[in-house]
Amino acid sequence: MKKLDACVVCGLPESDHHDFKATEVPDGCSCDLNTWQGTPGPVCDNFKGLDNEDPDSEMNEDVYCLICEHDRACHKKIK
């Protein structure tokens, strides 16, 4: 897990913060961390979108996984 120069509590960089706590990013995560509240959980093994019968369906393109809430790009990185 890598750590970013963004506070998990307020999102400010370490240089702008007096009591800094780094955001930990799970392996494979490429999400915009501004969309998360708190620390993102791990990326699950299989992306489950709105159309789970066809994982490559256009219905799943801009959807976050219904299991882990990471986007499709995160799931592609861990395979």
C-alpha positions as CSV (number, residue, x, y, z in Angstrom):
1,M,0.0,0.0,0.0
2,K,1.4,3.4,-1.0
3,K,0.9,6.6,0.9
4,L,-0.1,9.9,-0.7
5,D,0.7,13.4,0.3
6,A,-3.0,14.0,1.1
7,C,-4.6,13.9,4.5
8,V,-7.2,11.1,4.9
9,V,-9.3,13.5,7.1
10,C,-9.4,16.7,5.2
11,G,-7.6,16.0,1.8
12,L,-5.1,18.8,2.2
13,P,-1.4,18.2,1.4
14,E,1.0,17.6,4.3
15,S,2.6,21.0,3.8
16,D,-0.8,22.7,4.5
17,H,-1.7,20.6,7.5
18,H,-0.7,20.8,11.2
19,D,-1.6,17.2,12.3
20,F,-1.1,15.2,9.1
21,K,-2.4,11.6,8.6
22,A,-1.5,10.2,5.1
23,T,-4.1,8.6,2.9
24,E,-3.2,4.9,2.3
25,V,-4.0,3.7,-1.2
26,P,-4.5,0.0,-1.8
27,D,-2.4,-1.8,-4.5
28,G,-3.9,-1.3,-8.0
29,C,-6.0,1.7,-7.0
30,S,-6.2,4.5,-9.6
31,C,-9.3,6.2,-8.3
32,D,-9.7,9.9,-7.8
33,L,-9.2,10.0,-4.0
34,N,-11.4,13.1,-3.8
35,T,-14.3,10.7,-4.5
36,W,-13.6,8.7,-1.3
37,Q,-14.6,9.5,2.2
38,G,-11.8,8.2,4.4
39,T,-9.4,5.5,3.3
40,P,-10.3,3.3,0.3
41,G,-10.6,-0.4,0.9
42,P,-8.8,-3.1,-1.1
43,V,-9.7,-3.7,-4.7
44,C,-11.8,-7.0,-5.0
45,D,-11.0,-9.8,-7.4
46,N,-13.9,-9.4,-9.8
47,F,-15.5,-6.2,-11.0
48,K,-19.3,-6.3,-10.6
49,G,-21.1,-3.5,-12.4
50,L,-24.7,-2.8,-13.3
51,D,-24.6,-5.5,-16.0
52,N,-22.9,-8.4,-14.3
53,E,-23.8,-10.9,-17.0
54,D,-21.4,-9.0,-19.4
55,P,-18.5,-7.4,-17.5
56,D,-17.5,-5.6,-20.7
57,S,-20.9,-4.0,-21.3
58,E,-21.1,-0.3,-22.0
59,M,-23.4,-0.1,-19.0
60,N,-20.4,-0.7,-16.7
61,E,-18.0,1.9,-18.3
62,D,-18.5,4.7,-15.8
63,V,-19.7,2.7,-12.9
64,Y,-17.9,1.8,-9.7
65,C,-17.8,-1.8,-8.5
66,L,-20.9,-2.8,-6.5
67,I,-18.6,-4.9,-4.2
68,C,-15.6,-2.7,-3.4
69,E,-16.5,0.7,-4.9
70,H,-13.3,0.9,-7.0
71,D,-13.6,1.7,-10.7
72,R,-12.9,-0.6,-13.7
73,A,-9.4,0.7,-14.1
74,C,-8.4,-0.4,-10.6
75,H,-9.6,-4.0,-11.3
76,K,-7.6,-4.1,-14.6
77,K,-4.4,-3.1,-12.8
78,I,-4.5,-6.0,-10.3
79,K,-4.9,-8.8,-12.9
